[in-house]
Amino acid sequence: MVRKPGKMYRNLAKKAYTRREYMGGVPGNKIVQFEMGNLSQEFPTEIDLIVEETCQIRHSALEASRISINRKLLKDVGRTNFHFKVRVFPHHVLRENKQATGAGADRVSEGMRLAFGKAVGTAARVESGQIIFTVYSTAQYLDKIKAAMRNGAHKLPTPSHLKVHTIKVSGRVVAAPKIAGDKIAAPVKVEAEVAVAEPAAKGAEAGKGGDHKGAHKGAEPAKAESAAKGGAKPAAKGAEPAKGADAKGGKSAPAKGGKK
């Protein structure tokens, strides 16, 4: 298949065509990875590649630029010293009305004007000032990262520029624990959390043991509590005279099966 120049698909001419559930035979995405390098560490310096024009970038151009930047970063910076991220995805499906080309094809290729066409690829629609690629690293590798991103920017169909900021690192432990000899040394923050949790667990076990021991001693109060839950008030010390008072009043409880 002869690949046509990128300028044929660079401009935003029509509405976005993204509903793939109604399409058949959409070519696969050529972008292999969207995040590369050291993904478990936080870096204080952020370098962004920002486009200057609103356009469409084909998935093949994004992949070519990604390969170029990643290869140079691996060579000059090292895999553990950066985190490279692709910030866009080729959602838009490109269509083309294929016609015969070559000698004597002018009579064959005369077809309907403005035909709908078939899917030939995908592209990412980007706005002016949008971030395409981001690299997180430290300040000592800044010049090498800039050179790598400028090298990859030549494969994009729009002019671009770089922007550098310093971001605040949270300090949380994300990396895997280091292996010291045969034992695994856990991070400091994890050990602190375990130390706080152990006394609480001991206290809970002691509470359970105390409740178990006191169950036999406090059997009578437990019965009183169960009676209170059933709705009957616990009898006071003068309960018997109170019953007698009810009897003197002349009001007696009706017998079972009797008339009220």
C-alpha positions, -999 to +999 in steps of 0.1 A: +000+000+000+014+034-010+013+058+020+000+092+010+016+124+024+005+136+059-007+170+045-037+151+031-050+144+066-035+172+086-064+197+085-096+194+104-121+195+075-152+177+089-167+164+121-148+137+141-156+101+130-151+080+162-181+056+166-162+024+160-192+002+170-208+012+137-177+007+115-161-024+101-125-030+093-108-001+112-070-005+110-053-012+144-035+014+164+003+015+157+012+031+191+027+002+211+032+019+245+018+050+262+041+050+293+078+041+293+108+042+316+106+042+354+069+041+363+073+035+401+093+066+410+082+103+412+104+129+395+104+167+404+110+180+368+084+179+340+092+186+303+062+190+280+061+190+242+033+214+231+019+218+196+014+253+181-013+245+155-047+228+155-044+197+134-047+159+130-017+137+138-018+102+124-010+072+146+020+063+124+035+098+130+029+096+168+045+062+169+075+073+149+080+103+172+076+081+203+102+056+191+127+084+183+123+101+217+123+068+237+154+054+220+174+086+227+162+087+263+172+051+269+207+058+254+215+091+270+195+092+303+189+055+313+157+036+319+155+043+356+160+080+354+129+091+334+091+085+330+080+091+294+042+094+287+022+099+255-007+123+263-030+118+232-048+089+216-058+085+179-096+084+183-105+099+149-109+073+120-096+085+086-116+076+055-105+075+018-124+069-015-099+046-031-095+050-069-073+034-095-042+053-104-016+049-131-016+050-169-050+048-186-069+049-152-086+082-159-117+064-174-118+038-146-114+062-117-143+085-125-167+079-096-191+097-073-179+131-060-175+135-022-179+097-016-180+085+020-150+062+016-135+034+037-114+035+069-077+037+061-062+047+095-067+067+127-055+101+139-055+122+170-072+156+168-051+182+188-057+218+196-032+247+196-014+247+229-021+210+237+005+187+253+015+157+232+044+141+251+056+145+287+088+134+303+093+134+341+129+133+353+155+153+374+172+186+366+206+170+358+192+153+326+173+184+314+195+192+284+196+156+271+158+153+274+153+185+255+175+172+227+156+139+225+122+157+224+133+181+197+145+152+177+111+135+179+092+167+172+105+167+136+082+138+128+050+156+137+030+176+111+029+208+132+055+232+148+060+227+185+079+240+215+090+227+250+079+238+284+096+229+317+081+231+352+091+219+386+064+199+403+059+191+439+068+155+448+045+139+475+072+118+490+051+086+492+068+053+489+060+038+455+091+018+447+095-019+455+112-027+488+150-031+486+165-066+492+191-066+519+208-100+521+182-127+525+156-105+543+134-079+525+138-045+542+104-027+540+102+011+536+103+033+567+067+045+564+054+009+561+072-001+593+058+029+612+022+019+602+028-017+614+042-004+648+011+017+654-012-012+645+003-038+668-007-021+702-042-017+689-044-054+680-030-063+714-056-041+731-084-057+711-072-092+721-070-081+758-106-067+755-118-100+741-101-120+769-116-097+796-151-100+782-147-138+781-135-140+817-162-116+830-190-135+813-193-161+842-190-135+870-215-111+856-242-137+846-269-121+868-265-086+853-266-101+819-300-116+827-313-083+839-301-067+806-319-093+785-351-087+805-348-050+799-344-056+761-377-077+762-396-046+773-401-056+810-387-031+835-365-047+863-384-051+895-375-027+923-370-036+960-406-028+969-421-049+941-442-071+964-460-043+982-468-027+948-485-059+938-505-058+970-515-023+963-530-032+930-549-060+946-564-036+972-575-012+944-599-038+932-585-041+898-574-076+889-560-091+858-587-109+837-584-147+838-575-166+807-606-173+786-628-152+809-649-122+800-636-087+806 
